[in-house]
Amino acid sequence: MNTLLRWLFTRRGKNAGLLLLRLFAGGTLLPHGLQKLDNFDTLKTTFANPLGLGSELSLVLITSVEIGGSILIMLGLLTRPAAFAAAFGMFVAAFLSNPAGYDKDSSQLPLLLMGIFLALIITGAGSYSLDEPIRRKLSR
């Protein structure tokens, strides 16, 4: 137990934590995008249009973020830009998509994910990611 506690406070422990955070956050968001993709034809005319871009374009953008961004975040590839897009999407979902305004019940998951994605913007993906070899190569 003592060895585990010491390991948790090492760089490896931090990087393992970031890997778990990426996998759980991306894995939570991905099914929402896949569901939108499955129902695209039905949703394209009725989907929320909080930014005034049109229902179909709004649906394409958030579906792209929820699928593509989730995969990138889980892989740890282009993590910061993907997390930025996902955080913005979750901000829109939490605060702008509901016609009645902010709703605590329907906004909890988007706010939680937004917080995780903001943390990933700050920390980056960690060493257990595809960003790491790219970072090492660029720093040479």
N, C-alpha and C positions, 0 to 999 in steps of 0.2 A: 504493500500500500504506500509506503514511504517513497519507494522508487517511482511509482506512478505519479504521485504528487510532485516530485522533483521534475519528472519528465514534462508534466503539464506546463510548468513554468519555464521551459526551454524554448528556443526558437522552433524546434521541431513540433512541440506541443502547440505553439501559436499557429504554425502553418497547417497542422492537422485540423485545428479549430476553424481556420479559414476555409479549408477544403470542405468540411462538414457544412459550414454556413452556406457556401456556394451550392453544394449538392441539394441541400434541403430547400433553399430559397428557389433555385431554378426548378427543382422537381415539384415544388408547390405551384409555381406559375405556369409551367408547361402544359398541364392538362386543361387549363382555362383557354389557352390559345388553340389547342387541338379541338376542343369543343366548339370554339368559334369557327374554325376551319370546316369542321363537319357540318355545321349549320349555316355556312356562308350565304347560300342562296336565299335562305329565309331571313337572315339578319340584315342583309345589305341595304334594305329599304327602311328598316325600322330601328337600326342601331343608333345609339345616342350620338349626337353631333355637338359636343360641348365646345369645340374650338371653331365651329363654323366652316369646317372643311368639307362637309357633306357626310352622310351616313356611311356610304360605301368606302370612301377614303379613310374615314376614322376607323372603320372596321379593319381595313387592310393594314393600317399602321399599327394598331394595338395587337392584332393577330401576329404580325411580323415580330414585334417586340416580345410578345409572350412566347412565341415558338423559337425564333432565331436568337433572341436575347437570352432566353433561358438556356439554350444549348451552349451558347458562347460562355455564359457565366459558369455553368457546370464544368465545362472544359477548362475554364480559366484562360480563355483566349479573347483578347481585346476586352478584358473584364471591365475596366473603368468606363469606356464608352458604352458598352452593353448595359452596365449597371446604371449609368446616367439615363439612358433611354427607358429602362425599366422603372426607375424611380420617378421619372416624369410621367410615364403611363399610369403609375399607381397614384400619383398626386391627382391627376385628372380623374381617375376612377373614384378616389375618396372625396374630392371636393367639388368637381364640376359636372360629373355625369348624372347625378341625381337631380331631376327637375325641381324637387322640393328643397334642394340644398344639402348640406352635410347631414348624414344620418349615421349615428354612432354604431348601429348594428351592422349595416352594410359596408361601412367604411373601415371596420377593424382590420380585416385581412389586408386590404390595400395599404393601410397605414403601417402595419407591421412589416410588410414586404418593402415598402418605401424606406423605412428605417434601416433594414438590412442592406438594401442596395446603396443607400447613402454611406453606410459604413464601409461597403466594398469599394466605393469611389475613393474614400479616404485611405483605406489600408492597401488596396490592390488585392490581387488574387492570392498572394503568398507563393511560397516556393513550390508547392505541389500543384503546378498549373502549367499550361502551355505558354503563358506569358513569361515565365521564368527563363527558359532558354533564349527567348527573344531578347529579354532584358540583358542577360549576360552577354549575348553577342553584340548588342548595341553599345554596351559599356566598355568594350575592348577598344 
